[in-house]
Amino acid sequence: MAPQRRGAPKAPEGSGTAERRRPSSVKSARAPREVRRRWPRAAALGAGAALAALLLWGGLAGEDGVTEVLAHRGEVLPGRFIEVPCSEDYNSHRRFEGCSPIKCGRGITDAVITRDEARRVRSIAEKGLSLGGSDGGASILDLHSGALSVGKHFVNLYRYFGDNVENIFSQEDFQVYRDVRQKVQLAIAQAFGISASSLYLTKPTFFSRINSTEARTAHDEYWHAHVDKVTYGSFDYTSLLYLSDYLDDFGGGRFVFMEEGANRTVEPRAGRVSFFTSGSENLHRVERVRWGTRYAVTIAFTCNPDHSIADPAFT
């Protein structure tokens, strides 16, 4: 709202005896000069106050202009689902009856993965990422392909460490990871009314560790809005399992569904699963992490068996 324009301030009258004896014509000539001197100061003060109010409002609204929080960090949601119209993105890909999205939307649940399970999954991420890490703010660990951020590049974890990988991860780690993935897959299938067996894990499925370090390469710039189906053609359903808590472990870093004039956010909570159809009906981004460290795992599913990947395992 624009600040209300005020009228020019009244010129003060002189207080001395000599001033009072001056002709009225002198006083009337002086008044406009007083007005001209004081009005810029008053206008500047008014504009400053308006700007401060605007900045305060902007800070409360968040960097992405969020107008609605779909899931607060303090809530424990048994399940929340919002249906949205499907985009046409899926029409340019092979469709699979009983799986390809005809019902689109986004869901959040805190009832699928326990906080203890999230803690155990996070320990897997911490062990793997302790071996490397990006020079910028976003590090990736993909247990399926072995991709690991190291400096400004990626290495193959399994080739780089060879048999020593068994000293880093345990069979139990991989079993926990598989169990969690299967629970998320079942939750997605139930929410969208499809068979879990028609969904296939697809790449990239990966851990992310994000902090406030300045980006060094394009891979570190995680905050740009994007559509998963456009970026990764195999994606039909995307999910994120959060492994740390918003405002306890990190600031910023909320997940934002971008809609014209009505962006909606999910505040991460360890064990919370956020999932959605991967087309442009769910354009999204992540706010920049301002402090602390944000852990999550992205788990993606496809309806096309040709794009499936296997669970990680010792070979």
DAPE-V47228 format. One line per field, one symbol per residue. ss: DSSP state (@ for helix, = for strand, . for the rest). psi: psi as a letter, one per 30 degrees, with the letter a starting at -180 (. if undefined). burial: + if it has 16 or more other ideal C-beta (glycine too) atoms within 10 Angstrom, else -. A space follows every 10 residues. Layout:
ss: ???
psi: ???
burial: ???
This chain:
ss: .......... ......@@@@ ...@@@@@@@ @@@@@@@@@@ @@@@@@@@@@ @@@@@@@@@@ @....===== =........= ====....@@ @@........ ...======. ....@@@@@@ @@@@@@@@@. ..==...=== =.....==== =.====@@@@ @@@@@@@... @@@@@@@@@@ @@@@@@@@@@ @@...@@@.= ========== .......@@@ .....=.@@@ @.....==== ==...=...= ==..===... ..====.... ..=====..@ @@.===..== ==.======= ==..@@@=.. .....
psi: kkkkkllkkk klllfleeef flkfeeefee eeeeeeeeee eeeeeeeeee eeeeeeeeee flfghkfkje jlffljkfkk kjklkklgef fglkkjkgek kfjlaklkkg gekleeeeee eeeeeeeeff fbklfafjkk jjfefgkkkj bgakljeeee fbffeffell eeeeeeeeee eeeeeeeeee eghlkeffkk kllkklkkjk agkkkelfff iffkklkefe ejffkekklk jkglkkfefl laglkkkjkj ghkklkjkkk fkkkllkgaf fhkllklkke lakkklkkjk klfjffglll kklk.
burial: ---------- +--------- ---------- ---------- ---------- ---------- -+-+-+---+ +-+---+--- ---+-++-++ --+--+--++ +--+++++++ -++---++-+ ++-++--++- ++++++++++ ++++++++++ ---++-++-- +---+---+- --++-++--+ +-+++-+++- ++-+---+++ ++++++++++ ++--+---++ -++--++++- -+++++++++ +++++++-++ ++++++++-- --++++++++ ++++++++++ +++++++++- -+++++++++ ++++--+-+- -+---
